[in-house]
Amino acid sequence: MIGGIKEEGFYAIIFTAMLERLRVTLLLDCGLQPDMLVVVGVSGGPDSLSLLDAFHQIGFAPLVAHLNHRLRPEADTEARKVRESAEGYGLSYVEEQADARDYAREAGMSVEEAGRMLRYRFLFEQARRCKAHAVAVAHTADDQVETVLMHLLRGAGLSGLKGMHPRALPNAWSREIPLVRPLLDTWRSEVLSYCAERGLEPVFDTSNLDSTYFRNRLRNELIPYLERFNPAVKESFWRMAKVLQADFEAIERLVEAAWESSVIEVGPGYVAMLPAALRSEPAGIQRHIFRRAIAELRPGLRDIGFDAIERALDFLKNARSTAQVDLAAGLRLVLERDSANEEDREQERLWLADWETELPSGNWPYILDGDYLPLPVPGTVRLPGGWELQAKEVGSLADARQQARANNDPFQAWIALDSVPGSLGVRVRVPGDRFQPLGLGGHSMKLSDFMINQKIPLRSRRSWPLVSAGDVIVWVPGFRLGHSYRLTRDTRRAAYLSLRRSESTGEIP
């Protein structure tokens, strides 16, 4: 007898209540219908086996997927039992093996984390292969509490304390296939009662007793200790996660708007951002943006530390242009400015990128190393990326002098042709190049020092187009004219130079 009810009747009540709750959760929270194909991850334990049975009872025909981690001697037996269960329901079954210990050693992570990564990778690969509508896993309310406690002890923010959501899309493994957790409102005790009512024979993972795993210590040691202070502590943490999920959804709307305004591009190995837009957001939103950017490049990576995010915020606030810092998980932050104007912070770019990723040229003009392109006057030279360098001979020298004095656009210049020693061309810098920048009274300096002083991004210096006459640099487009080639009263022949990007590929920065 349980509370005055025969044991069989008690289990029947639990079964009926859990099945109805699951039916509503699948429909409303997970967005699934019985005619949709779902990949269900089944380990053979009570949680996943009861989820599989419930799917079958409700009318779903899922694909049963099992990953054998090869961690325990009984793993092959468990895989066989899962296959037999799937066959008993008349369902399709797929199984793979993966060595979690080897993967953990190669990736430098715990065996527990390696097993999780391999499992989800496998499940979503199967979902893509069979064009499934979702991947379902059997996390329960107890798992939710343990997850929240793990994040709490590690010092997580709201995104960690809200725990897991019944439907996650996008998620760490896919932008198209949702990850659903229909049992997050179901306690493990209910699952065991369900198994008893249905006559299910789950396998019990003996590694759940191994206290070397952090989650097991929470389950077997910390939670029982906390229950001495509050017998309903699990329910309290579960309710807290529910409340924080709603709060997080409200914040996510603000984060999404900030992402749209501050993130320019997400490419292979990098995320490009506008620092000015990002700085205009509150620090809390900035933290969310950085976490989301990291997730774009490191899907599935959990527990990005507080120090890494605060380092990102400090870099955003205090770094000067063309600065770089190591962030975390093989990622770096790079701050660059596309303009020579120190105050023009609108032209900055902030990159989160892999260390080995070659960042795109972006809005900068460039030419290929080794190229030399003759620049006739009049004439046009087409550069990569849709850039065009035009040269026109000036008709009125008086107008040209006036325009040159009033010019605020560093991508156009008026040069004294009669001072140029030979024909014009476009090339990249070479070792030993020197330059006489306008404004230094005719003094020369190393071109490399000039580029550093002008904050030309390091990775762009080697390919920046230079207008030259042989070895002599006449103009560094976007930055400065050479002193000897300015218009003076003695100039008798002049040319107008302009570097522009065609409208089809965008304007200059």
ZIQUI-V564191 format. One record per pair of residues at least 24 apart in sequence whose ideal C-beta (glycine too) atoms are under 7 Angstrom apart, sorted by the first residue. I is the first residue (numbers start at 0). GAP is how many residues later the second one is. D is the distance in whole Angstrom. If there is no record, write none. Layout:
BEGIN
i=I gap=GAP d=D
i=I gap=GAP d=D
END
This chain:
BEGIN
i=10 gap=182 d=5
i=10 gap=185 d=5
i=10 gap=186 d=4
i=11 gap=185 d=6
i=13 gap=176 d=6
i=13 gap=179 d=4
i=13 gap=180 d=6
i=13 gap=183 d=7
i=14 gap=179 d=5
i=14 gap=182 d=4
i=14 gap=183 d=7
i=17 gap=168 d=6
i=17 gap=172 d=5
i=17 gap=176 d=5
i=18 gap=35 d=6
i=18 gap=38 d=6
i=20 gap=164 d=6
i=20 gap=165 d=7
i=21 gap=32 d=5
i=21 gap=36 d=7
i=21 gap=160 d=5
i=22 gap=35 d=5
i=24 gap=141 d=6
i=24 gap=157 d=5
i=24 gap=160 d=6
i=25 gap=32 d=7
i=25 gap=156 d=5
i=28 gap=137 d=4
i=28 gap=138 d=6
i=29 gap=104 d=7
i=29 gap=136 d=6
i=29 gap=137 d=5
i=29 gap=150 d=4
i=29 gap=152 d=6
i=30 gap=136 d=6
i=31 gap=101 d=7
i=31 gap=102 d=6
i=31 gap=148 d=7
i=33 gap=24 d=6
i=33 gap=25 d=4
i=33 gap=26 d=5
i=35 gap=97 d=4
i=36 gap=26 d=7
i=36 gap=93 d=7
i=36 gap=95 d=5
i=36 gap=96 d=6
i=37 gap=24 d=4
i=37 gap=94 d=6
i=37 gap=95 d=6
i=37 gap=96 d=5
i=37 gap=98 d=5
i=38 gap=24 d=5
i=38 gap=26 d=5
i=38 gap=84 d=6
i=38 gap=87 d=5
i=38 gap=88 d=5
i=38 gap=93 d=5
i=38 gap=96 d=5
i=38 gap=97 d=7
i=39 gap=24 d=6
i=39 gap=25 d=7
i=39 gap=96 d=5
i=40 gap=24 d=6
i=40 gap=78 d=7
i=40 gap=82 d=5
i=40 gap=94 d=7
i=40 gap=96 d=5
i=41 gap=24 d=6
i=41 gap=40 d=5
i=43 gap=34 d=4
i=43 gap=37 d=5
i=43 gap=38 d=5
i=43 gap=158 d=6
i=43 gap=159 d=4
i=44 gap=157 d=5
i=44 gap=158 d=6
i=44 gap=159 d=7
i=44 gap=160 d=6
i=45 gap=145 d=5
i=45 gap=146 d=6
i=45 gap=149 d=5
i=45 gap=156 d=4
i=46 gap=91 d=4
i=46 gap=93 d=6
i=46 gap=136 d=7
i=46 gap=144 d=5
i=47 gap=90 d=4
i=48 gap=36 d=7
i=48 gap=146 d=7
i=48 gap=151 d=5
i=48 gap=153 d=5
i=49 gap=141 d=5
i=49 gap=144 d=5
i=49 gap=145 d=5
i=49 gap=150 d=6
i=50 gap=85 d=7
i=50 gap=87 d=4
i=50 gap=131 d=7
i=50 gap=132 d=6
i=51 gap=33 d=7
i=52 gap=145 d=6
i=52 gap=147 d=6
i=55 gap=33 d=5
i=60 gap=30 d=6
i=61 gap=29 d=6
i=62 gap=29 d=5
i=62 gap=31 d=6
i=62 gap=63 d=7
i=62 gap=67 d=6
i=62 gap=69 d=7
i=63 gap=27 d=5
i=63 gap=28 d=7
i=63 gap=29 d=5
i=64 gap=29 d=5
i=64 gap=57 d=7
i=64 gap=58 d=6
i=64 gap=61 d=5
i=65 gap=29 d=5
i=66 gap=29 d=6
i=66 gap=31 d=6
i=66 gap=51 d=6
i=66 gap=52 d=5
i=66 gap=55 d=5
i=67 gap=27 d=7
i=67 gap=29 d=4
i=68 gap=29 d=6
i=68 gap=31 d=4
i=68 gap=46 d=5
i=68 gap=49 d=7
i=69 gap=27 d=6
i=69 gap=29 d=5
i=69 gap=30 d=7
i=70 gap=29 d=6
i=70 gap=30 d=7
i=70 gap=136 d=7
i=71 gap=134 d=7
i=71 gap=135 d=6
i=77 gap=125 d=5
i=80 gap=122 d=6
i=93 gap=32 d=6
i=95 gap=26 d=6
i=111 gap=101 d=5
i=116 gap=183 d=6
i=119 gap=53 d=5
i=119 gap=180 d=7
i=120 gap=52 d=7
i=123 gap=49 d=4
i=123 gap=50 d=5
i=123 gap=53 d=6
i=126 gap=50 d=5
i=127 gap=49 d=7
i=131 gap=45 d=7
i=133 gap=43 d=6
i=133 gap=44 d=5
i=133 gap=46 d=5
i=134 gap=42 d=6
i=134 gap=44 d=5
i=135 gap=44 d=5
i=135 gap=46 d=6
i=136 gap=44 d=6
i=137 gap=45 d=5
i=138 gap=25 d=6
i=138 gap=42 d=5
i=138 gap=44 d=6
i=138 gap=45 d=6
i=139 gap=43 d=5
i=139 gap=44 d=7
i=139 gap=46 d=5
i=139 gap=47 d=6
i=139 gap=48 d=5
i=139 gap=51 d=6
i=140 gap=43 d=6
i=140 gap=44 d=6
i=140 gap=45 d=6
i=140 gap=46 d=5
i=140 gap=97 d=5
i=141 gap=45 d=6
i=141 gap=46 d=4
i=141 gap=92 d=7
i=143 gap=40 d=5
i=143 gap=94 d=6
i=143 gap=97 d=6
i=144 gap=89 d=5
i=144 gap=92 d=5
i=144 gap=93 d=6
i=145 gap=69 d=6
i=145 gap=72 d=5
i=145 gap=73 d=6
i=147 gap=89 d=5
i=147 gap=93 d=5
i=148 gap=69 d=5
i=148 gap=73 d=7
i=148 gap=88 d=7
i=149 gap=64 d=7
i=149 gap=65 d=7
i=149 gap=68 d=6
i=153 gap=149 d=6
i=154 gap=151 d=6
i=156 gap=130 d=7
i=157 gap=86 d=6
i=157 gap=89 d=7
i=157 gap=90 d=6
i=157 gap=93 d=7
i=158 gap=89 d=7
i=158 gap=132 d=7
i=160 gap=83 d=5
i=161 gap=79 d=6
i=161 gap=82 d=4
i=161 gap=83 d=5
i=161 gap=86 d=5
i=162 gap=78 d=4
i=164 gap=80 d=6
i=171 gap=123 d=7
i=171 gap=127 d=4
i=171 gap=128 d=4
i=172 gap=126 d=6
i=172 gap=127 d=7
i=253 gap=31 d=6
i=254 gap=30 d=6
i=254 gap=33 d=4
i=254 gap=34 d=7
i=254 gap=37 d=7
i=257 gap=27 d=5
i=257 gap=31 d=6
i=258 gap=30 d=6
i=258 gap=33 d=7
i=261 gap=27 d=6
i=265 gap=30 d=5
i=266 gap=93 d=7
i=268 gap=28 d=7
i=268 gap=84 d=6
i=268 gap=85 d=4
i=268 gap=88 d=3
i=269 gap=81 d=6
i=269 gap=82 d=7
i=269 gap=83 d=4
i=269 gap=87 d=5
i=269 gap=89 d=6
i=270 gap=25 d=6
i=270 gap=26 d=7
i=270 gap=81 d=5
i=271 gap=77 d=6
i=271 gap=79 d=6
i=272 gap=77 d=4
i=274 gap=41 d=6
i=274 gap=60 d=7
i=274 gap=73 d=5
i=274 gap=75 d=4
i=275 gap=69 d=5
i=275 gap=70 d=5
i=275 gap=72 d=6
i=277 gap=38 d=6
i=277 gap=72 d=7
i=278 gap=37 d=6
i=282 gap=30 d=6
i=285 gap=27 d=6
i=285 gap=30 d=7
i=286 gap=26 d=7
i=292 gap=59 d=5
i=293 gap=37 d=7
i=293 gap=58 d=7
i=296 gap=34 d=6
i=296 gap=55 d=7
i=296 gap=57 d=7
i=297 gap=31 d=5
i=300 gap=28 d=6
i=303 gap=24 d=6
i=315 gap=34 d=7
i=320 gap=27 d=6
i=320 gap=134 d=4
i=321 gap=133 d=5
i=321 gap=135 d=6
i=321 gap=136 d=6
i=329 gap=24 d=6
i=329 gap=25 d=6
i=335 gap=121 d=4
i=336 gap=118 d=5
i=337 gap=25 d=6
i=337 gap=26 d=6
i=337 gap=171 d=4
i=338 gap=170 d=7
i=339 gap=70 d=6
i=339 gap=114 d=5
i=339 gap=115 d=7
i=339 gap=138 d=7
i=339 gap=139 d=5
i=346 gap=162 d=5
i=358 gap=100 d=6
i=360 gap=24 d=6
i=362 gap=145 d=7
i=362 gap=146 d=4
i=363 gap=96 d=5
i=364 gap=100 d=5
i=364 gap=112 d=6
i=364 gap=134 d=6
i=365 gap=94 d=7
i=365 gap=97 d=4
i=365 gap=98 d=7
i=365 gap=99 d=7
i=366 gap=59 d=6
i=366 gap=61 d=6
i=366 gap=96 d=6
i=366 gap=98 d=5
i=368 gap=59 d=6
i=368 gap=93 d=7
i=368 gap=94 d=6
i=370 gap=56 d=7
i=371 gap=53 d=6
i=371 gap=55 d=5
i=372 gap=52 d=6
i=372 gap=53 d=4
i=373 gap=49 d=7
i=373 gap=51 d=5
i=374 gap=49 d=4
i=374 gap=50 d=5
i=374 gap=51 d=6
i=374 gap=92 d=7
i=376 gap=40 d=7
i=376 gap=47 d=7
i=376 gap=118 d=5
i=380 gap=45 d=6
i=382 gap=82 d=6
i=384 gap=120 d=6
i=385 gap=115 d=5
i=385 gap=116 d=5
i=385 gap=118 d=6
i=385 gap=119 d=3
i=386 gap=112 d=6
i=386 gap=114 d=5
i=387 gap=112 d=6
i=387 gap=114 d=6
i=388 gap=37 d=6
i=388 gap=76 d=7
i=388 gap=108 d=7
i=388 gap=110 d=5
i=389 gap=108 d=5
i=390 gap=33 d=7
i=390 gap=104 d=5
i=390 gap=106 d=5
i=391 gap=103 d=6
i=391 gap=104 d=5
i=392 gap=102 d=5
i=393 gap=100 d=4
i=393 gap=101 d=6
i=393 gap=102 d=6
i=396 gap=94 d=6
i=396 gap=97 d=6
i=399 gap=87 d=6
i=399 gap=94 d=5
i=399 gap=96 d=7
i=400 gap=86 d=5
i=403 gap=83 d=5
i=409 gap=68 d=5
i=409 gap=69 d=6
i=410 gap=66 d=6
i=410 gap=67 d=5
i=410 gap=87 d=7
i=410 gap=88 d=5
i=410 gap=89 d=7
i=410 gap=97 d=5
i=411 gap=85 d=7
i=411 gap=86 d=5
i=412 gap=62 d=5
i=412 gap=68 d=5
i=412 gap=84 d=5
i=413 gap=73 d=5
i=413 gap=80 d=6
i=413 gap=82 d=6
i=414 gap=59 d=6
i=414 gap=60 d=6
i=414 gap=66 d=7
i=414 gap=70 d=4
i=414 gap=79 d=7
i=414 gap=80 d=5
i=414 gap=82 d=6
i=415 gap=69 d=5
i=415 gap=70 d=7
i=415 gap=71 d=6
i=415 gap=72 d=7
i=415 gap=75 d=4
i=415 gap=78 d=6
i=416 gap=76 d=4
i=416 gap=77 d=6
i=416 gap=78 d=5
i=417 gap=73 d=6
i=417 gap=74 d=5
i=417 gap=75 d=5
i=418 gap=65 d=6
i=418 gap=66 d=5
i=419 gap=49 d=5
i=419 gap=54 d=6
i=419 gap=65 d=6
i=420 gap=48 d=5
i=420 gap=49 d=7
i=420 gap=51 d=6
i=421 gap=47 d=5
i=421 gap=48 d=5
i=422 gap=46 d=7
i=423 gap=43 d=6
i=423 gap=45 d=6
i=423 gap=50 d=7
i=424 gap=43 d=6
i=425 gap=39 d=5
i=425 gap=40 d=7
i=425 gap=41 d=6
i=426 gap=39 d=6
i=426 gap=41 d=6
i=427 gap=34 d=6
i=427 gap=35 d=6
i=427 gap=36 d=7
i=427 gap=38 d=7
i=428 gap=32 d=7
i=428 gap=33 d=7
i=428 gap=37 d=6
i=432 gap=40 d=6
i=434 gap=38 d=5
i=434 gap=41 d=7
i=434 gap=47 d=7
i=435 gap=46 d=5
i=435 gap=47 d=4
i=435 gap=48 d=6
i=436 gap=43 d=4
i=436 gap=46 d=7
i=437 gap=42 d=6
i=437 gap=43 d=5
i=437 gap=44 d=7
i=437 gap=45 d=5
i=437 gap=48 d=6
i=439 gap=43 d=6
i=441 gap=41 d=5
i=446 gap=26 d=7
i=453 gap=25 d=5
i=466 gap=30 d=7
END
